Amino acid sequence: MTVRVLVVEDEATAAEAHGAYVGRVPGFELVGTARSAHDAARFLAGDPGVDLVLLDMHLPDGHGLGLLQRVRASGHRCDVIAVTSARDAEVVRGAVTQGVVLYLLKPFTFATFRAKLEQYAAYRESLPEEQLDQEDVDALLGSLRTTSTALPKGMSAETLREVTAALREAGGGLSATEVAELVGASRVTSRRYLEHLADAGRVERQPRYGRSGRPEVEYRWLG
């Protein structure tokens, strides 16, 4: 089932970019863009079928949390992902209190954006129609949380998701240099994550021969 998305972002270039990003993620559909809290509230009042709001916190006519309070008071049950540069602990706590399911800090790459939406999609797909037991509840909430306990020291789950998303989006093989450019990391860092995925059996390594004849390692997503 397609997830209907409203982008709430006051900056024109960012709003356009985020809307375009939504259109590139399978299973998601952009249904509108609002440049202010007023416009967003009016859009949601007229379209109760919006499933997901990508919400900036800094809006010209109010704070994103204020908008979220109004939306909840009106009875709209859309999910919300914060897409913002707001890093204050108080804002993050307020977002969690009001039911924001994920928090995406600006600036970010498309790979990071896609990883967040896919994480949300996994959560929606795991929602059963029947009553839940404790194991079901733990699994459901766990799909919205990240953990790095199984990763080697110095590696983060967030960067791993970015690298994974970049490989999946490519549809073919990528070198460490190409992945580094996509996720905004160094070649050395990207190669470390790629090797971790290869050792885990998630990607395959194969040589890529260039003009110099010296092979470069290419990584291809296996799933």
Phi and psi in degrees as GROMACS dihedral restraints (atoms count N, CA, C in turn):
[ dihedral_restraints ]
;  ai    aj    ak    al  type     phi  dphi    fc
    3     4     5     6     1   -71.1    20    10
    4     5     6     7     1   135.8    20    10
    6     7     8     9     1   -88.9    20    10
    7     8     9    10     1   121.1    20    10
    9    10    11    12     1   -89.5    20    10
   10    11    12    13     1   124.0    20    10
   12    13    14    15     1  -118.5    20    10
   13    14    15    16     1   135.7    20    10
   15    16    17    18     1  -111.4    20    10
   16    17    18    19     1   126.7    20    10
   18    19    20    21     1   -95.8    20    10
   19    20    21    22     1   124.8    20    10
   21    22    23    24     1  -114.6    20    10
   22    23    24    25     1   105.1    20    10
   24    25    26    27     1  -154.7    20    10
   25    26    27    28     1   126.0    20    10
   27    28    29    30     1   -81.0    20    10
   28    29    30    31     1   -24.9    20    10
   30    31    32    33     1   -85.0    20    10
   31    32    33    34     1   123.2    20    10
   33    34    35    36     1   -59.3    20    10
   34    35    36    37     1   -47.1    20    10
   36    37    38    39     1   -63.6    20    10
   37    38    39    40     1   -43.5    20    10
   39    40    41    42     1   -65.2    20    10
   40    41    42    43     1   -41.4    20    10
   42    43    44    45     1   -60.9    20    10
   43    44    45    46     1   -42.5    20    10
   45    46    47    48     1   -65.7    20    10
   46    47    48    49     1   -42.5    20    10
   48    49    50    51     1   -64.6    20    10
   49    50    51    52     1   -44.6    20    10
   51    52    53    54     1   -65.4    20    10
   52    53    54    55     1   -37.9    20    10
   54    55    56    57     1   -64.1    20    10
   55    56    57    58     1   -40.6    20    10
   57    58    59    60     1   -66.3    20    10
   58    59    60    61     1   -38.9    20    10
   60    61    62    63     1   -60.1    20    10
   61    62    63    64     1   -43.7    20    10
   63    64    65    66     1   -56.4    20    10
   64    65    66    67     1   -43.4    20    10
   66    67    68    69     1   -65.9    20    10
   67    68    69    70     1   -17.5    20    10
   69    70    71    72     1   -90.9    20    10
   70    71    72    73     1    -8.1    20    10
   72    73    74    75     1  -100.0    20    10
   73    74    75    76     1   116.5    20    10
   75    76    77    78     1   -56.6    20    10
   76    77    78    79     1   138.3    20    10
   78    79    80    81     1    91.9    20    10
   79    80    81    82     1    -0.6    20    10
   81    82    83    84     1  -123.8    20    10
   82    83    84    85     1   142.6    20    10
   84    85    86    87     1  -132.6    20    10
   85    86    87    88     1   127.9    20    10
   87    88    89    90     1   -79.0    20    10
   88    89    90    91     1   121.5    20    10
   90    91    92    93     1  -107.3    20    10
   91    92    93    94     1   -11.2    20    10
   93    94    95    96     1   177.9    20    10
   94    95    96    97     1   163.8    20    10
   96    97    98    99     1  -132.6    20    10
   97    98    99   100     1   132.2    20    10
   99   100   101   102     1  -120.2    20    10
  100   101   102   103     1   136.6    20    10
  102   103   104   105     1  -101.5    20    10
  103   104   105   106     1     1.5    20    10
  105   106   107   108     1  -152.1    20    10
  106   107   108   109     1   166.2    20    10
  108   109   110   111     1   -64.4    20    10
  109   110   111   112     1   -40.1    20    10
  111   112   113   114     1   -60.6    20    10
  112   113   114   115     1   -47.5    20    10
  114   115   116   117     1   -64.1    20    10
  115   116   117   118     1   -38.4    20    10
  117   118   119   120     1   -66.0    20    10
  118   119   120   121     1   -44.9    20    10
  120   121   122   123     1   -62.6    20    10
  121   122   123   124     1   -40.3    20    10
  123   124   125   126     1   -67.2    20    10
  124   125   126   127     1   -39.4    20    10
  126   127   128   129     1   -63.8    20    10
  127   128   129   130     1   -45.8    20    10
  129   130   131   132     1   -67.2    20    10
  130   131   132   133     1   -34.0    20    10
  132   133   134   135     1   -65.5    20    10
  133   134   135   136     1   -31.1    20    10
  135   136   137   138     1   -92.0    20    10
  136   137   138   139     1    -9.2    20    10
  138   139   140   141     1  -138.9    20    10
  139   140   141   142     1    84.5    20    10
  141   142   143   144     1   -69.9    20    10
  142   143   144   145     1    -5.0    20    10
  144   145   146   147     1   -88.9    20    10
  145   146   147   148     1     4.1    20    10
  147   148   149   150     1   -67.0    20    10
  148   149   150   151     1   127.6    20    10
  150   151   152   153     1   -90.1    20    10
  151   152   153   154     1   -36.3    20    10
  153   154   155   156     1  -141.4    20    10
  154   155   156   157     1   134.7    20    10
  156   157   158   159     1  -113.6    20    10
  157   158   159   160     1   127.8    20    10
  159   160   161   162     1   -95.6    20    10
  160   161   162   163     1   106.4    20    10
  162   163   164   165     1  -111.2    20    10
  163   164   165   166     1   120.6    20    10
  165   166   167   168     1   -80.7    20    10
  166   167   168   169     1   146.6    20    10
  168   169   170   171     1   -87.3    20    10
  169   170   171   172     1   -27.3    20    10
  171   172   173   174     1  -100.4    20    10
  172   173   174   175     1    99.1    20    10
  174   175   176   177     1  -114.8    20    10
  175   176   177   178     1   153.3    20    10
  177   178   179   180     1   -66.7    20    10
  178   179   180   181     1   -22.9    20    10
  180   181   182   183     1  -119.6    20    10
  181   182   183   184     1    23.7    20    10
  183   184   185   186     1   152.4    20    10
  184   185   186   187     1   172.1    20    10
  186   187   188   189     1   -88.2    20    10
  187   188   189   190     1   150.3    20    10
  189   190   191   192     1   -58.6    20    10
  190   191   192   193     1   -35.6    20    10
  192   193   194   195     1   -66.8    20    10
  193   194   195   196     1   -33.8    20    10
  195   196   197   198     1   -64.5    20    10
  196   197   198   199     1   -42.6    20    10
  198   199   200   201     1   -60.8    20    10
  199   200   201   202     1   -43.0    20    10
  201   202   203   204     1   -63.1    20    10
  202   203   204   205     1   -37.7    20    10
  204   205   206   207     1   -61.3    20    10
  205   206   207   208     1   -42.9    20    10
  207   208   209   210     1   -65.3    20    10
  208   209   210   211     1   -40.5    20    10
  210   211   212   213     1   -63.7    20    10
  211   212   213   214     1   -44.3    20    10
  213   214   215   216     1   -65.6    20    10
  214   215   216   217     1   -39.9    20    10
  216   217   218   219     1   -64.5    20    10
  217   218   219   220     1   -29.1    20    10
  219   220   221   222     1   -78.1    20    10
  220   221   222   223     1   -10.6    20    10
  222   223   224   225     1    95.7    20    10
  223   224   225   226     1     2.2    20    10
  225   226   227   228     1   -72.7    20    10
  226   227   228   229     1   132.2    20    10
  228   229   230   231     1  -106.8    20    10
  229   230   231   232     1    23.5    20    10
  231   232   233   234     1   -62.4    20    10
  232   233   234   235     1   149.0    20    10
  234   235   236   237     1   -81.9    20    10
  235   236   237   238     1   158.3    20    10
  237   238   239   240     1  -133.8    20    10
  238   239   240   241     1   131.2    20    10
  240   241   242   243     1  -113.1    20    10
  241   242   243   244     1   122.0    20    10
  243   244   245   246     1   -74.2    20    10
  244   245   246   247     1   127.5    20    10
  246   247   248   249     1  -124.5    20    10
  247   248   249   250     1    95.3    20    10
  249   250   251   252     1  -156.9    20    10
  250   251   252   253     1   165.3    20    10
  252   253   254   255     1   -97.2    20    10
  253   254   255   256     1     0.5    20    10
  255   256   257   258     1   -69.2    20    10
  256   257   258   259     1   116.4    20    10
  258   259   260   261     1  -113.8    20    10
  259   260   261   262     1     1.9    20    10
  261   262   263   264     1   -64.2    20    10
  262   263   264   265     1   135.0    20    10
  264   265   266   267     1   -58.9    20    10
  265   266   267   268     1   -36.0    20    10
  267   268   269   270     1   -64.3    20    10
  268   269   270   271     1   -39.8    20    10
  270   271   272   273     1   -67.1    20    10
  271   272   273   274     1   -42.6    20    10
  273   274   275   276     1   -63.2    20    10
  274   275   276   277     1   -43.9    20    10
  276   277   278   279     1   -61.9    20    10
  277   278   279   280     1   -41.5    20    10
  279   280   281   282     1   -63.3    20    10
  280   281   282   283     1   -38.1    20    10
  282   283   284   285     1   -64.3    20    10
  283   284   285   286     1   -44.0    20    10
  285   286   287   288     1   -63.4    20    10
  286   287   288   289     1   -43.1    20    10
  288   289   290   291     1   -59.4    20    10
  289   290   291   292     1   -36.4    20    10
  291   292   293   294     1   -91.7    20    10
  292   293   294   295     1    10.0    20    10
  294   295   296   297     1    90.4    20    10
  295   296   297   298     1    18.7    20    10
  297   298   299   300     1   -65.1    20    10
  298   299   300   301     1   125.5    20    10
  300   301   302   303     1   -82.4    20    10
  301   302   303   304     1   -30.9    20    10
  303   304   305   306     1  -145.7    20    10
  304   305   306   307     1   159.3    20    10
  306   307   308   309     1  -133.6    20    10
  307   308   309   310     1   116.2    20    10
  309   310   311   312     1  -115.3    20    10
  310   311   312   313     1   115.7    20    10
  312   313   314   315     1   -86.1    20    10
  313   314   315   316     1   136.0    20    10
  315   316   317   318     1   -81.5    20    10
  316   317   318   319     1   151.0    20    10
  318   319   320   321     1   -80.4    20    10
  319   320   321   322     1   160.1    20    10
  321   322   323   324     1  -148.7    20    10
  322   323   324   325     1   163.3    20    10
  324   325   326   327     1   -94.4    20    10
  325   326   327   328     1   168.7    20    10
  327   328   329   330     1   -62.1    20    10
  328   329   330   331     1   -35.4    20    10
  330   331   332   333     1   -59.8    20    10
  331   332   333   334     1   -42.1    20    10
  333   334   335   336     1   -66.6    20    10
  334   335   336   337     1   -43.2    20    10
  336   337   338   339     1   -59.4    20    10
  337   338   339   340     1   -48.2    20    10
  339   340   341   342     1   -62.3    20    10
  340   341   342   343     1   -40.3    20    10
  342   343   344   345     1   -60.1    20    10
  343   344   345   346     1   -40.1    20    10
  345   346   347   348     1   -65.2    20    10
  346   347   348   349     1   -44.7    20    10
  348   349   350   351     1   -66.1    20    10
  349   350   351   352     1   -37.3    20    10
  351   352   353   354     1   -68.2    20    10
  352   353   354   355     1   -34.7    20    10
  354   355   356   357     1   -63.3    20    10
  355   356   357   358     1   -42.2    20    10
  357   358   359   360     1   -65.9    20    10
  358   359   360   361     1   -40.6    20    10
  360   361   362   363     1   -62.2    20    10
  361   362   363   364     1   -38.6    20    10
  363   364   365   366     1   -63.3    20    10
  364   365   366   367     1   -37.7    20    10
  366   367   368   369     1   -62.7    20    10
  367   368   369   370     1   -46.4    20    10
  369   370   371   372     1   -64.3    20    10
  370   371   372   373     1   -39.9    20    10
  372   373   374   375     1   -68.5    20    10
  373   374   375   376     1   -23.4    20    10
  375   376   377   378     1   -86.2    20    10
  376   377   378   379     1    -2.1    20    10
  378   379   380   381     1   -75.1    20    10
  379   380   381   382     1   111.1    20    10
  381   382   383   384     1   -82.0    20    10
  382   383   384   385     1   159.8    20    10
  384   385   386   387     1   -85.6    20    10
  385   386   387   388     1   -24.7    20    10
  387   388   389   390     1   -87.4    20    10
  388   389   390   391     1   178.8    20    10
  390   391   392   393     1   -65.8    20    10
  391   392   393   394     1   152.9    20    10
  393   394   395   396     1  -105.4    20    10
  394   395   396   397     1   147.3    20    10
  396   397   398   399     1  -100.8    20    10
  397   398   399   400     1  -179.1    20    10
  399   400   401   402     1   -61.1    20    10
  400   401   402   403     1   -39.6    20    10
  402   403   404   405     1   -64.1    20    10
  403   404   405   406     1   -39.9    20    10
  405   406   407   408     1   -63.7    20    10
  406   407   408   409     1   -44.3    20    10
  408   409   410   411     1   -62.9    20    10
  409   410   411   412     1   -44.5    20    10
  411   412   413   414     1   -61.3    20    10
  412   413   414   415     1   -41.9    20    10
  414   415   416   417     1   -66.3    20    10
  415   416   417   418     1   -40.1    20    10
  417   418   419   420     1   -64.0    20    10
  418   419   420   421     1   -49.6    20    10
  420   421   422   423     1   -68.6    20    10
  421   422   423   424     1   -32.2    20    10
  423   424   425   426     1   -65.0    20    10
  424   425   426   427     1   -27.5    20    10
  426   427   428   429     1   -67.8    20    10
  427   428   429   430     1   -17.3    20    10
  429   430   431   432     1  -100.1    20    10
  430   431   432   433     1     3.2    20    10
  432   433   434   435     1  -115.7    20    10
  433   434   435   436     1   153.3    20    10
  435   436   437   438     1  -113.7    20    10
  436   437   438   439     1   151.8    20    10
  438   439   440   441     1  -143.4    20    10
  439   440   441   442     1   145.0    20    10
  441   442   443   444     1  -118.5    20    10
  442   443   444   445     1    15.6    20    10
  444   445   446   447     1   -64.0    20    10
  445   446   447   448     1   -27.1    20    10
  447   448   449   450     1   -92.3    20    10
  448   449   450   451     1    -0.1    20    10
  450   451   452   453     1   -92.8    20    10
  451   452   453   454     1   151.6    20    10
  453   454   455   456     1   -61.1    20    10
  454   455   456   457     1   157.1    20    10
  456   457   458   459     1   -57.9    20    10
  457   458   459   460     1   134.1    20    10
  459   460   461   462     1    91.7    20    10
  460   461   462   463     1    -4.3    20    10
  462   463   464   465     1  -105.8    20    10
  463   464   465   466     1   143.4    20    10
  465   466   467   468     1  -114.4    20    10
  466   467   468   469     1   147.8    20    10
  468   469   470   471     1   -63.5    20    10
  469   470   471   472     1   -34.3    20    10
  471   472   473   474     1   -63.9    20    10
  472   473   474   475     1   -48.0    20    10
  474   475   476   477     1   -65.8    20    10
  475   476   477   478     1   -37.1    20    10
  477   478   479   480     1   -61.3    20    10
  478   479   480   481     1   -40.6    20    10
  480   481   482   483     1   -64.4    20    10
  481   482   483   484     1   -38.7    20    10
  483   484   485   486     1   -63.3    20    10
  484   485   486   487     1   -46.0    20    10
  486   487   488   489     1   -64.3    20    10
  487   488   489   490     1   -43.4    20    10
  489   490   491   492     1   -60.6    20    10
  490   491   492   493     1   -45.6    20    10
  492   493   494   495     1   -63.1    20    10
  493   494   495   496     1   -38.3    20    10
  495   496   497   498     1   -62.4    20    10
  496   497   498   499     1   -42.7    20    10
  498   499   500   501     1   -66.3    20    10
  499   500   501   502     1   -43.3    20    10
  501   502   503   504     1   -65.2    20    10
  502   503   504   505     1   -39.0    20    10
  504   505   506   507     1   -67.8    20    10
  505   506   507   508     1   -32.8    20    10
  507   508   509   510     1   -64.7    20    10
  508   509   510   511     1   -37.4    20    10
  510   511   512   513     1    72.9    20    10
  511   512   513   514     1     9.0    20    10
  513   514   515   516     1  -160.6    20    10
  514   515   516   517     1  -168.1    20    10
  516   517   518   519     1   -79.5    20    10
  517   518   519   520     1   146.6    20    10
  519   520   521   522     1  -133.3    20    10
  520   521   522   523     1   146.2    20    10
  522   523   524   525     1   -86.5    20    10
  523   524   525   526     1   168.4    20    10
  525   526   527   528     1   -61.6    20    10
  526   527   528   529     1   -36.2    20    10
  528   529   530   531     1   -64.3    20    10
  529   530   531   532     1   -42.7    20    10
  531   532   533   534     1   -66.5    20    10
  532   533   534   535     1   -40.5    20    10
  534   535   536   537     1   -65.0    20    10
  535   536   537   538     1   -40.6    20    10
  537   538   539   540     1   -58.0    20    10
  538   539   540   541     1   -41.6    20    10
  540   541   542   543     1   -66.1    20    10
  541   542   543   544     1   -35.8    20    10
  543   544   545   546     1   -73.1    20    10
  544   545   546   547     1   -36.1    20    10
  546   547   548   549     1  -102.3    20    10
  547   548   549   550     1    -4.5    20    10
  549   550   551   552     1    75.0    20    10
  550   551   552   553     1    33.8    20    10
  552   553   554   555     1  -120.0    20    10
  553   554   555   556     1   174.3    20    10
  555   556   557   558     1   -78.1    20    10
  556   557   558   559     1   161.4    20    10
  558   559   560   561     1   -62.6    20    10
  559   560   561   562     1   -39.1    20    10
  561   562   563   564     1   -63.5    20    10
  562   563   564   565     1   -44.0    20    10
  564   565   566   567     1   -64.4    20    10
  565   566   567   568     1   -45.7    20    10
  567   568   569   570     1   -60.9    20    10
  568   569   570   571     1   -42.0    20    10
  570   571   572   573     1   -63.3    20    10
  571   572   573   574     1   -35.9    20    10
  573   574   575   576     1   -63.2    20    10
  574   575   576   577     1   -43.2    20    10
  576   577   578   579     1   -70.3    20    10
  577   578   579   580     1   -37.8    20    10
  579   580   581   582     1   -63.5    20    10
  580   581   582   583     1   -41.4    20    10
  582   583   584   585     1   -66.4    20    10
  583   584   585   586     1   -36.4    20    10
  585   586   587   588     1   -62.2    20    10
  586   587   588   589     1   -44.3    20    10
  588   589   590   591     1   -65.6    20    10
  589   590   591   592     1   -37.2    20    10
  591   592   593   594     1   -66.3    20    10
  592   593   594   595     1   -42.6    20    10
  594   595   596   597     1   -64.6    20    10
  595   596   597   598     1   -28.6    20    10
  597   598   599   600     1   -84.6    20    10
  598   599   600   601     1    -3.1    20    10
  600   601   602   603     1    81.7    20    10
  601   602   603   604     1    14.3    20    10
  603   604   605   606     1   -88.9    20    10
  604   605   606   607     1   -24.3    20    10
  606   607   608   609     1  -132.7    20    10
  607   608   609   610     1   159.2    20    10
  609   610   611   612     1  -113.8    20    10
  610   611   612   613     1   145.0    20    10
  612   613   614   615     1   -95.6    20    10
  613   614   615   616     1   143.1    20    10
  615   616   617   618     1  -153.4    20    10
  616   617   618   619     1   150.2    20    10
  618   619   620   621     1   -76.1    20    10
  619   620   621   622     1   144.3    20    10
  621   622   623   624     1  -121.7    20    10
  622   623   624   625     1   122.0    20    10
  624   625   626   627     1   -96.1    20    10
  625   626   627   628     1   125.4    20    10
  627   628   629   630     1   -98.2    20    10
  628   629   630   631     1  -167.6    20    10
  630   631   632   633     1   -65.9    20    10
  631   632   633   634     1   -30.8    20    10
  633   634   635   636     1   -76.1    20    10
  634   635   636   637     1   -13.0    20    10
  636   637   638   639     1    87.3    20    10
  637   638   639   640     1    -8.8    20    10
  639   640   641   642     1   -83.9    20    10
  640   641   642   643     1   122.4    20    10
  642   643   644   645     1   -71.9    20    10
  643   644   645   646     1   145.5    20    10
  645   646   647   648     1  -116.4    20    10
  646   647   648   649     1   141.4    20    10
  648   649   650   651     1   -75.3    20    10
  649   650   651   652     1   131.9    20    10
  651   652   653   654     1  -116.2    20    10
  652   653   654   655     1   140.5    20    10
  654   655   656   657     1  -115.3    20    10
  655   656   657   658     1   131.3    20    10
  657   658   659   660     1  -124.4    20    10
  658   659   660   661     1   131.0    20    10
  660   661   662   663     1   -68.3    20    10
  661   662   663   664     1   131.3    20    10
  663   664   665   666     1  -106.1    20    10
  664   665   666   667     1   -27.1    20    10
